[in-house]
Amino acid sequence: MTRVAAIDCGTNSIRLLIADPDGHGGLIDVVRTLEVVRLGEGVDRTGQFSPGALDRTLAAVRTYAELCREHGAECIRFVATSATRDAANRAEFTDAVYAILGVLVEVIPGSEEAALSFSGALTALAASGSDSISDTATSAAAPDHREFKHLVVDLGGGSTELVLGSSTPESAYSMDVGCVRLAERNIVSDPPSESELAAIRSDVTAALDIATATVDLSQATEVIGVAGTVTTITAHALGLTSYDPVAINGSRLPLAAVLSSCEALTRMPRAERATLPYMHPGRVDVIASGAVIWATVLQRVADAAATAGHPLEWITTSEHDILDGLVLSIWNNAHDAPV
């Protein structure tokens, strides 16, 4: 088996990766694309997928089905995450996907989502090597990833996964806090008011209080952030003039610079956020809540690390995440299958 495809359907976006193996344990992208469909619109409030959200998402699935056929993907794995876990009418969605694509939708638990993100993030960073390190940090400052305990944080639309480990996950927890969920729940002002921002921080803090019983944040010596909120904040911190995944992937920024970008994005009115050259239109209305989530998580990890005697100084961003983990899982399962 060579060319395979993975589809990740989250709360805010649906993404496709068609890839070939590179012969060294990594991936060669054939197609990597994203559409913001907001499948989880209103799910936090109603517990149901809306007809409009389903229509938008299924239209994207039809496009992805055609791309898979066009590029000869031999196997497809389709996973759905937070919004689909929460929606009472998820069968309406999963049945429609099967009719279009001929593939069963796997509604995976947060623990599996975390493990797949961990696998994808670390494989991509290992493959990119020191050449992917941002000019913001010197090569001398870059750590040897093999010596570190990584905390991968996958900040999505409906949930945020925390997964801690060295070469493989050792502990993981999925928090029901995401940029769409908390924006819908808390933000009505433009820009968000202090009380709205405080409400988001309170939700994230409460989730972290529970998560830390499973994931010991004090053990983290490196934080790797993945998904669109984190990559957009990184683009802001890097001062990019357009969205450049090559510049973003593997970049290492000082914690203070990331927190400063989070603060700036929460204070901007929507019209100003929309003019940022790296801002996807589908993130304009949720980046403020995402920035608060990211800043709150990072500050919590930094406090725990400082208490443990190893200050958290740098934050790494990966453009590779659950999609890469899904593709690798297809190849691994094929390799392990009995002949």
C-alpha positions as CSV (number, residue, x, y, z in Angstrom):
1,M,0.0,0.0,0.0
2,T,1.4,3.4,-0.9
3,R,-0.9,6.4,-1.5
4,V,-3.5,6.8,1.2
5,A,-5.9,9.6,2.4
6,A,-7.0,10.8,5.7
7,I,-9.9,13.1,6.5
8,D,-10.3,14.9,9.8
9,C,-13.7,16.4,10.5
10,G,-13.6,18.7,13.5
11,T,-15.9,21.4,14.9
12,N,-14.6,24.2,12.8
13,S,-12.9,22.7,9.7
14,I,-12.7,19.5,7.6
15,R,-9.3,18.7,6.3
16,L,-7.9,16.2,3.8
17,L,-4.4,14.8,3.4
18,I,-3.5,12.5,0.5
19,A,0.1,11.3,0.9
20,D,2.8,8.9,-0.2
21,P,5.5,7.4,2.1
22,D,8.9,9.1,1.8
23,G,10.8,5.9,2.6
24,H,12.1,7.2,5.9
25,G,9.1,7.1,8.1
26,G,7.7,10.4,6.9
27,L,5.2,11.7,4.4
28,I,5.2,13.2,1.0
29,D,2.1,15.4,0.6
30,V,0.1,14.9,-2.6
31,V,-2.9,17.0,-1.4
32,R,-3.3,18.8,1.9
33,T,-6.3,21.1,2.0
34,L,-8.8,22.6,4.4
35,E,-12.3,24.0,4.3
36,V,-13.9,25.8,7.2
37,V,-17.4,24.4,7.4
38,R,-18.3,25.0,11.1
39,L,-20.0,21.6,11.5
40,G,-20.2,22.2,15.2
41,E,-22.1,25.5,14.8
42,G,-24.6,25.7,17.7
43,V,-23.8,22.1,19.0
44,D,-22.7,23.3,22.4
45,R,-26.1,25.0,22.9
46,T,-28.5,22.6,21.1
47,G,-26.7,19.2,21.1
48,Q,-27.6,18.9,17.4
49,F,-26.1,19.4,14.0
50,S,-28.0,22.1,12.1
51,P,-29.2,21.5,8.6
52,G,-26.9,24.3,7.3
53,A,-23.8,22.9,9.0
54,L,-24.6,19.5,7.6
55,D,-25.0,20.9,4.0
56,R,-21.7,22.8,4.2
57,T,-19.8,19.8,5.5
58,L,-21.3,17.3,3.1
59,A,-20.5,19.6,0.2
60,A,-16.8,19.5,1.3
61,V,-17.0,15.7,1.6
62,R,-18.1,15.4,-2.0
63,T,-15.2,17.6,-3.1
64,Y,-12.8,15.4,-1.1
65,A,-14.3,12.2,-2.5
66,E,-13.5,13.5,-6.0
67,L,-9.9,14.4,-5.0
68,C,-9.4,11.0,-3.6
69,R,-10.6,9.4,-6.8
70,E,-8.5,11.8,-9.0
71,H,-5.3,11.1,-7.1
72,G,-5.8,7.4,-6.7
73,A,-5.9,7.1,-2.9
74,E,-5.9,3.3,-2.2
75,C,-7.3,3.6,1.3
76,I,-9.2,6.3,3.1
77,R,-9.6,6.8,6.9
78,F,-12.2,9.4,8.0
79,V,-12.4,10.5,11.6
80,A,-14.8,12.9,13.3
81,T,-14.0,14.5,16.6
82,S,-15.5,16.8,19.2
83,A,-18.7,18.1,17.5
84,T,-19.7,14.7,16.2
85,R,-19.1,13.1,19.7
86,D,-21.5,15.7,21.1
87,A,-24.3,15.7,18.4
88,A,-27.3,13.5,19.1
89,N,-28.1,13.4,15.3
90,R,-24.6,12.3,14.3
91,A,-26.0,9.2,12.5
92,E,-27.5,11.6,9.9
93,F,-24.0,12.9,9.2
94,T,-22.1,9.6,9.3
95,D,-24.7,7.8,7.1
96,A,-24.5,10.6,4.5
97,V,-20.6,10.5,4.5
98,Y,-20.8,6.7,3.9
99,A,-23.2,7.2,1.0
100,I,-20.8,9.8,-0.6
101,L,-17.4,8.3,0.1
102,G,-18.1,4.6,0.8
103,V,-16.1,4.9,4.1
104,L,-17.3,4.5,7.6
105,V,-16.9,7.5,9.8
106,E,-14.9,6.8,13.0
107,V,-16.1,9.0,15.8
108,I,-13.0,8.7,17.9
109,P,-12.6,9.5,21.6
110,G,-10.5,12.4,22.8
111,S,-7.8,10.0,23.9
112,E,-7.3,8.6,20.4
113,E,-7.5,12.1,18.9
114,A,-4.7,13.1,21.3
115,A,-2.5,10.1,20.5
116,L,-2.9,10.7,16.7
117,S,-2.0,14.4,17.0
118,F,1.1,13.4,19.1
119,S,2.3,11.0,16.5
120,G,1.7,13.4,13.6
121,A,3.4,16.4,15.4
122,L,6.5,14.5,16.4
123,T,7.0,12.7,13.2
124,A,6.8,15.9,11.2
125,L,9.2,17.8,13.5
126,A,11.7,14.9,13.5
127,A,11.6,14.8,9.7
128,S,12.0,18.6,9.4
129,G,15.2,18.7,11.5
130,S,17.0,21.9,12.5
131,D,16.4,23.6,9.1
132,S,12.8,24.1,10.2
133,I,13.7,26.1,13.3
134,S,12.6,29.7,13.1
135,D,15.2,32.4,12.8
136,T,13.7,33.8,16.0
137,A,15.6,31.2,17.9
138,T,19.2,30.2,17.3
139,S,20.2,26.7,16.4
140,A,22.2,26.5,19.6
141,A,18.9,27.1,21.6
142,A,17.1,24.2,19.8
143,P,16.7,21.2,22.0
144,D,17.4,17.6,21.0
145,H,13.8,16.3,20.9
146,R,14.9,12.8,22.0
147,E,16.0,14.2,25.4
148,F,12.7,15.9,26.2
149,K,9.2,15.0,27.4
150,H,6.9,16.6,24.9
151,L,3.5,18.1,25.7
152,V,1.5,18.2,22.5
153,V,-1.5,20.5,22.6
154,D,-4.1,20.2,19.9
155,L,-6.4,23.2,20.2
156,G,-9.5,22.6,18.1
157,G,-12.9,24.1,17.6
158,G,-14.7,22.0,20.2
159,S,-12.0,20.4,22.3
160,T,-8.4,20.7,23.3
161,E,-6.2,17.6,23.7
162,L,-3.2,17.4,26.0
163,V,-0.8,14.5,25.4
164,L,2.5,14.0,27.3
165,G,5.3,11.7,26.3
166,S,8.7,11.1,24.9
167,S,8.6,9.1,21.8
168,T,5.1,7.7,22.5
169,P,2.2,9.1,24.5
170,E,2.3,8.4,28.2
171,S,-0.8,10.3,29.3
172,A,-3.5,12.2,27.6
173,Y,-6.7,14.1,28.3
174,S,-9.3,15.8,26.1
175,M,-10.8,19.0,27.5
176,D,-14.2,20.2,26.2
177,V,-12.9,23.7,25.5
178,G,-12.3,24.9,22.0
179,C,-12.3,28.1,20.0
180,V,-15.8,27.7,18.5
181,R,-17.4,26.2,21.7
182,L,-16.1,29.0,24.0
183,A,-16.7,31.8,21.5
184,E,-20.3,30.7,21.1
185,R,-20.7,30.3,24.8
186,N,-19.1,33.6,26.0
187,I,-18.5,36.2,23.3
188,V,-21.1,38.7,22.2
189,S,-19.0,42.0,22.1
190,D,-16.6,43.2,19.5
191,P,-13.9,43.2,20.6
192,P,-14.6,40.8,23.5
193,S,-15.2,42.5,26.9
194,E,-13.0,41.9,29.9
195,S,-15.8,39.9,31.5
196,E,-16.2,37.7,28.4
197,L,-12.4,37.0,28.3
198,A,-12.5,36.3,32.0
199,A,-15.4,33.8,31.5
200,I,-13.3,31.9,28.8
201,R,-10.3,31.8,31.2
202,S,-12.5,30.5,33.9
203,D,-13.8,27.7,31.6
204,V,-10.3,26.7,30.6
205,T,-8.9,26.9,34.1
206,A,-11.7,24.6,35.3
207,A,-10.9,22.1,32.5
208,L,-7.2,22.2,33.3
209,D,-7.9,21.6,37.0
210,I,-9.5,18.3,36.0
211,A,-6.9,17.5,33.2
212,T,-3.9,17.8,35.5
213,A,-5.1,14.8,37.5
214,T,-4.3,12.8,34.4
215,V,-1.6,14.8,32.6
216,D,1.2,16.0,34.9
217,L,2.1,19.4,33.3
218,S,5.2,19.8,35.5
219,Q,6.9,17.0,33.5
220,A,6.7,18.9,30.2
221,T,10.0,20.2,29.1
222,E,8.8,21.2,25.6
223,V,5.4,22.3,24.4
224,I,4.3,21.7,20.8
225,G,1.1,23.4,19.6
226,V,-0.9,22.2,16.6
227,A,-4.0,23.1,14.7
228,G,-5.3,26.3,13.1
229,T,-5.6,28.6,16.2
230,V,-2.0,27.9,17.2
231,T,-0.6,28.2,13.7
232,T,-2.4,31.5,13.2
233,I,-1.1,32.9,16.5
234,T,2.4,31.8,15.4
235,A,2.0,33.6,12.1
236,H,1.1,36.8,14.0
237,A,4.1,36.4,16.3
238,L,6.4,35.8,13.3
239,G,5.0,38.9,11.6
240,L,4.2,37.0,8.4
241,T,2.9,38.9,5.4
242,S,0.9,35.8,4.3
243,Y,0.1,32.4,5.7
244,D,3.3,30.4,5.2
245,P,3.2,26.8,6.5
246,V,6.9,26.3,5.8
247,A,7.8,29.3,8.0
248,I,5.4,28.2,10.7
249,N,6.2,24.5,10.9
250,G,8.9,23.8,13.4
251,S,9.2,27.4,14.5
252,R,10.3,28.0,18.1
253,L,9.3,31.3,19.7
254,P,9.9,32.7,23.2
255,L,6.9,32.1,25.5
256,A,6.6,35.9,26.0
257,A,6.3,36.5,22.3
258,V,3.5,33.9,22.0
259,L,1.6,35.3,25.0
260,S,2.0,38.9,23.6
261,S,0.5,37.7,20.3
262,C,-2.4,36.1,22.1
263,E,-3.1,39.3,24.0
264,A,-3.0,41.4,20.8
265,L,-5.4,39.1,19.0
266,T,-7.9,39.2,21.8
267,R,-8.0,43.0,21.8
268,M,-8.5,43.5,18.1
269,P,-12.0,44.2,16.8
270,R,-13.3,41.8,14.2
271,A,-12.7,44.1,11.3
272,E,-9.0,44.5,12.1
273,R,-8.6,40.7,12.5
274,A,-10.1,40.2,9.1
275,T,-7.4,42.3,7.5
276,L,-4.5,40.3,8.8
277,P,-2.8,38.7,5.8
278,Y,-2.4,35.3,7.4
279,M,-6.0,35.1,8.9
280,H,-8.3,32.5,7.3
281,P,-11.8,34.1,7.0
282,G,-13.3,31.1,8.9
283,R,-11.1,31.9,12.0
284,V,-11.9,35.6,12.3
285,D,-14.7,35.2,14.7
286,V,-13.1,32.5,16.9
287,I,-9.4,33.5,17.1
288,A,-9.9,35.7,20.1
289,S,-11.4,32.8,22.2
290,G,-8.7,30.5,20.8
291,A,-6.0,32.9,21.8
292,V,-7.3,33.1,25.4
293,I,-7.4,29.2,25.5
294,W,-3.8,29.0,24.2
295,A,-2.5,31.7,26.6
296,T,-4.2,30.1,29.6
297,V,-2.9,26.6,28.8
298,L,0.7,28.0,28.2
299,Q,0.7,30.0,31.4
300,R,-0.5,27.0,33.4
301,V,2.3,24.8,31.9
302,A,4.9,27.5,32.5
303,D,3.8,27.8,36.1
304,A,4.0,24.0,36.6
305,A,7.4,23.8,34.9
306,A,8.9,26.7,36.9
307,T,7.7,25.0,40.1
308,A,9.4,21.8,38.9
309,G,12.7,23.7,38.3
310,H,12.8,23.8,34.5
311,P,11.4,27.1,33.2
312,L,9.4,26.9,30.0
313,E,11.1,29.4,27.6
314,W,10.3,28.3,24.1
315,I,7.1,27.2,22.3
316,T,7.2,25.0,19.2
317,T,4.5,25.0,16.5
318,S,3.9,22.1,14.2
319,E,1.8,22.3,11.0
320,H,1.4,18.5,11.2
321,D,-1.0,16.8,13.5
322,I,-3.8,14.3,13.5
323,L,-4.0,14.1,9.7
324,D,-0.3,12.9,9.6
325,G,-1.0,10.5,12.5
326,L,-4.0,9.1,10.6
327,V,-1.9,8.4,7.5
328,L,0.8,6.8,9.5
329,S,-1.8,4.7,11.3
330,I,-3.0,3.3,7.9
331,W,0.5,2.3,6.9
332,N,1.3,0.9,10.3
333,N,-1.9,-1.2,10.3
334,A,-1.2,-2.5,6.8
335,H,2.3,-3.4,7.8
336,D,1.2,-5.2,11.0
337,A,-1.7,-7.1,9.3
338,P,-1.1,-10.8,8.8
339,V,-0.2,-11.9,5.3
